[in-house]
């Protein structure tokens, strides 16, 4: 992913723990769905905390990198 706030290529990860997500899915389906949606919705740049991330292979990123 490319952060438009700081201009760096970063590797993003979902927030929180996947184990909690698995437990919620195994035992309580509706909370598991809600937790999964929340966990995968908030991508942030690990360097600056910005949320304006775009895919690294986007034409706009390639233009900015030149």
C-alpha atoms as one frame of an Amber mdcrd trajectory, in Angstrom:
protein
   0.000   0.000   0.000   1.069   3.584  -0.593   0.393   6.219   2.063  -0.613
   9.511   0.462  -0.001  11.355   3.742   3.697  10.530   4.162   4.468   9.258
   0.641   5.911   5.927   1.725   5.258   2.359   0.618   4.085   0.427   3.670
   2.950  -3.054   4.579  -0.433  -2.985   6.291  -1.909  -5.532   8.635  -5.369
  -5.898  10.090  -5.721  -4.505  13.575  -5.995  -6.734  16.646  -5.734 -10.483
  16.948  -6.931 -13.140  14.512  -7.366 -15.634  17.351 -10.176 -13.594  18.881
 -11.835 -13.433  15.478 -11.619 -17.215  15.097 -13.120 -17.826  18.541 -16.002
 -15.479  17.852 -16.696 -17.208  14.549 -16.592 -20.657  16.122 -18.921 -19.919
  19.012 -20.977 -16.829  18.188 -21.526 -16.190  14.491 -23.078 -12.650  14.568
 -20.389 -11.155  16.847 -17.760 -12.837  14.675 -19.134 -11.094  11.614 -19.191
  -7.717  13.352 -15.664  -8.169  14.719 -14.341  -9.231  11.301 -15.889  -6.202
   9.630 -14.383  -3.886  12.253 -10.968  -5.579  12.167 -10.579  -5.331   8.407
 -12.060  -1.857   7.970  -9.447   0.370   9.593  -6.207   0.276   7.629  -3.609
   2.724   8.906  -0.090   3.625   7.889   2.271   2.185  10.518   4.671   5.117
  10.021   2.446   8.186  10.246  -0.981   6.819  11.250  -2.626   8.194   8.105
  -5.646   6.399   6.694  -5.303   7.587   3.095  -3.844   4.367   1.686  -4.081
   3.286  -1.942  -2.848   0.109  -3.656   0.842   0.245  -4.561   0.186  -0.853
  -8.143  -2.209   2.013  -8.824  -1.361   4.245 -11.834  -1.393   7.284  -9.541
   1.262   5.736  -7.298   3.440   4.887 -10.269   3.192   8.501 -11.432   4.081
   9.825  -7.956   7.086   7.502  -7.658   8.708   8.850 -10.868
